[in-house]
Amino acid sequence: MILAHLPDEEIAAALDCHGLPAQTENTITDEDELFADLEAVDDIELRLVYG
Protein backbone atom coordinates (compact mmCIF):
# COMPACT_ATOMS: atom_id res chain seq x y z
CA MET A 1 0.00 0.00 0.00
CA ILE A 2 2.81 2.44 0.76
CA LEU A 3 4.22 2.12 -2.77
CA ALA A 4 0.82 3.01 -4.21
CA HIS A 5 1.26 6.53 -2.84
CA LEU A 6 4.65 7.18 -4.43
CA PRO A 7 5.21 8.65 -7.90
CA ASP A 8 6.03 6.04 -10.56
CA GLU A 9 9.52 7.53 -10.94
CA GLU A 10 10.34 6.88 -7.28
CA ILE A 11 9.03 3.34 -7.49
CA ALA A 12 11.09 2.70 -10.63
CA ALA A 13 14.21 4.06 -8.92
CA ALA A 14 13.67 1.76 -5.94
CA LEU A 15 13.20 -1.20 -8.30
CA ASP A 16 16.40 -0.29 -10.15
CA CYS A 17 18.25 -0.27 -6.84
CA HIS A 18 16.67 -3.26 -5.10
CA GLY A 19 14.88 -5.28 -7.78
CA LEU A 20 11.96 -7.56 -6.97
CA PRO A 21 13.52 -10.66 -5.41
CA ALA A 22 11.06 -13.41 -4.52
CA GLN A 23 10.46 -13.71 -0.78
CA THR A 24 7.58 -16.21 -1.04
CA GLU A 25 5.81 -18.10 -3.81
CA ASN A 26 3.30 -15.21 -3.97
CA THR A 27 5.86 -12.40 -4.30
CA ILE A 28 5.39 -10.17 -7.33
CA THR A 29 8.67 -10.32 -9.23
CA ASP A 30 7.52 -8.69 -12.47
CA GLU A 31 7.62 -4.88 -12.70
CA ASP A 32 4.60 -4.66 -15.02
CA GLU A 33 2.55 -6.83 -12.66
CA LEU A 34 3.59 -4.66 -9.72
CA PHE A 35 2.54 -1.44 -11.45
CA ALA A 36 -0.79 -3.02 -12.46
CA ASP A 37 -1.46 -4.03 -8.86
CA LEU A 38 -0.51 -0.57 -7.60
CA GLU A 39 -2.90 1.00 -10.11
CA ALA A 40 -5.65 -1.31 -8.85
CA VAL A 41 -4.96 -0.14 -5.28
CA ASP A 42 -5.32 3.49 -6.41
CA ASP A 43 -8.62 2.66 -8.13
CA ILE A 44 -9.98 0.95 -5.02
CA GLU A 45 -8.95 3.85 -2.78
CA LEU A 46 -10.62 6.36 -5.10
CA ARG A 47 -13.85 4.36 -5.04
CA LEU A 48 -13.74 4.24 -1.25
CA VAL A 49 -13.17 7.97 -0.95
CA TYR A 50 -15.51 9.17 -3.70
CA GLY A 51 -17.97 6.24 -3.68
C-alpha positions, 0 to 999 in steps of 0.5 A: 500500500505504501508504494501506491502513494509514491510517484512512478519515478520513485518506485522505478528508482527503488526497483532499479536499486533493489529489484523484486527478489522473490520472498515467497511463492506469492511475491510479485517479481515482475515490474509490469505486474507490480505497477498493475497491482498498484494501479488497482490499489489506487482505483480501489482507494478512489472508489472508497473515498468518492464512492 
